Amino acid sequence: MDVMTNISLKQYTTMKLGGETRYMATADSAGDVVSLYRNARKENLPIFVLGGGSNVITHDEVFEGIVLLNKIKGFEVISETDETTDVKIGAGEVWDEVVEKAIGLGLQGIEAMSGIPGTAGAAPVQNVGAYGQEIADTLISLEAYDSKTDTIVTIYADECDFSYRNSIFRDKEKGRYCILNITLRLNKAEPKPPYYASLQRYIDENDIREVNLSVIRVAVLNIRSEKLPDPAELPSAGSFFKNALVEKWKLEELQREYSDIPNYAMSDGRYKIPTGWLIDKAGLRGYRSHGMRVYEKNALVLVNDSATGYDDLAAIREEIVQIVFDKFGIKIEQEPLELSR
Ligand code: EPU
């Protein structure tokens, strides 16, 4: 296991911003993870686990700790019934390759999450989701190194406190666990409607008669390429803001002024309002400031054209948050995690 020193984090995050980490180490196995944490504890160094870096924002000052690159591999069918197949996946697997393999095996449950950048181990952290599916729907358990008890533990889905783009891993137990592998329960049945609205629209517009897993994958990849910049070409972190969750009275108040406001009822009685719509309606689509830009094709995305540091990002973020608040009375929140001491 190599430990490197003074590594720039720019190349390790898709937003391509930020400073150096004092140490960086690659973990290929659970054993690597355990020994890294034990050594870090002796030296009193914090550890930040990084997957693909597609949902992480780094600060400019040196991170006085260890960035752990999780490269634990594996894709293994561990059990099956007539209807379902359980697959155990190493946390360091590239998420989209996992989706591709599952589709290749005829397994349904994650195909709408095609094209999401990042690793399998990062997926539960913010309960990734797209086009009507989220990881909480298929994850049954995961194994993680628990830095509090210095043991490897199994955590079941109902212990993860999954909600919209959230879990214990980025909320109340932030920094405690390093996810080693995840187990998904996928279905042998073919996908069935109803499909997510934009997916259905694509199916109709392209006159697709027979929908199967591969058709959904291609559709999602095409829809995404229209709305989300390819991180290899334009630095970004996907959706930069979470969608807004508001009470019913607030939605009704907004509807009096904006009758066309898109909204989705949540199971907890609140309503989700697309933040992309709020930013767009506030006139900020294509807005440029501090070397950053609100993406023309999707106002929820911030693109880094020539920003030189975290402060540039923070500056445009504060401008957008303030303008949206002044117009709608909603305080929008950043979605990507931050790597800082
Ligand atoms: N909209 C606008 N203007 C914009 C952008 C969006 O009016 O500039 C409107 C759209 O017309 C639509 C609504 O906002 O009515 C929602 O847009 P969309 O369906 O594209 O999805 P989203 O809510 O913006 C979420 C996820 C994405 C995920 C898509 C598809 C979050 C923060 N984002 O975006 O996830 O791919 O749904 O399911 O939940 C990510 O998390 O990084 C991400 C890309």
Boltz pocket constraint, residues with backbone or C-beta under 6 A from the ligand:
constraints:
  - pocket:
      binder: B
      contacts: [[A, 129], [A, 130], [A, 131], [A, 132], [A, 165], [A, 198], [A, 227], [A, 228], [A, 237], [A, 238], [A, 239], [A, 240], [A, 241], [A, 242], [A, 243], [A, 262], [A, 274], [A, 275], [A, 276], [A, 277], [A, 278], [A, 280], [A, 285], [A, 295], [A, 296], [A, 297], [A, 298], [A, 299], [A, 300], [A, 335]]
      max_distance: 6.0
